[in-house]
Amino acid sequence: MFDCDLFCSCVRWLSHLTLGLVLVGCSLIGCRRFIPALVEKARVLLIRGEWDEAVDTAQRVLKRDPTNIDAQRVLVLQLLARDAKPQIAVQRIGELRSAVEKNEPKNAQLYYDLSRMVARLANRRTQLLQVSHDLLNRAIKEEPVNSLFLTESAYQMSLMAEYESAQTLYSEASKLDETNGHALHGSIKCKILVGNYDDAEQELDFLTQIQDHLANADLYFLGALLQWRKKHNEPKSVDLLNKAVETHLKALDEVDPGFDWYTAYNADFMLELAKEYMQHVGTEPLQPGDAPNPLLFRVIDLLNHLVSFVPGNLGAHMLLANCKFLANDLDNAEQSIDACLKLETQFAQAYIVQSQISFARGDFKNSLAALEQARSMDFEVRNTPGTFDRRVSR
């Protein structure tokens, strides 16, 4: 007798996803109505980047089992990582939560896992972070003294720039588990972001001495922040950023493909790294004959990696457009702007960069038109004209 369950279990351990998809197909031939095989097929398609096929497969599952949790997760992931449709995603997350409450109402770990995935793909949109935090609060309700759950709550508060609340939660998490390194890292980061550099440096030095033998992307990143913000040591800061990126990406090799991989990838952290690199790049575009800026192209590589896995990350596309503009790669900068406007048609910042691109080409008419578009969408742009605005408007 054909054992579908065995085949699905085997697929989870396959690193070669093409072969994995073939085996899933075999399991479906053996039992076409076997829902776990369809769910596994959707998961493999997702990792292969075949988003439409993954969604179609998940929808097939939901027709047979409307509260299937993994199929709902596929649809949520697609809305967050590819389509960047926050309002629809909020609705879908609500349906996912209902499925969990029906099938796994006491599963605190599942609520926690779902919350972490949503938060890291929210692109800091308040409405998504709120529903993410609601999921997390459901986990905390089941396990109120779980240090990891409180640490995650603090992290999500920091994503909403609620640093004081985050700091309080990090402290509570540390009291529950003194070995919780993520809580200590988060606490130090909050202190850096509010300008409390001395305390942050003292705590980071202590942690580094303890964990020096451990390659840790968080520690490298915190060191990079301090080296630049407190000491203005650009070479050291850049070196630590390089180590943070290398360590972060290397750690992903140990994560199984699937939902957990997207959580571990942490698109928000990847964008943070890119933005921190940009502190050292400058704001003036390269001119013909200028030597290439290796740091600028490192950021472009990092952002290309990010949008290849999370094509719905609006912030990454926007920063990538700006980087390509600074590299005087106007055609590709415009492609990134098109990607931004496909995700968010009323995105004023994209029109500002579009105006700069047209201006650099000498197309002053379209440059002014793009700038007027930006002004019509954003009150701050309309009321704070800068040097570039005045140049275009002449």
Helices and strands as residue ranges (DSSP letters): H 4-11, H 17-30, H 35-47, H 51-64, H 69-77, I 78-83, H 86-103, H 108-120, H 126-142, H 147-159, H 163-176, H 181-193, H 197-211, H 217-229, H 234-251, G 252-254, H 259-265, H 267-278, H 294-309, H 314-326, H 330-343, H 348-360, H 364-377, H 379-383, H 387-393
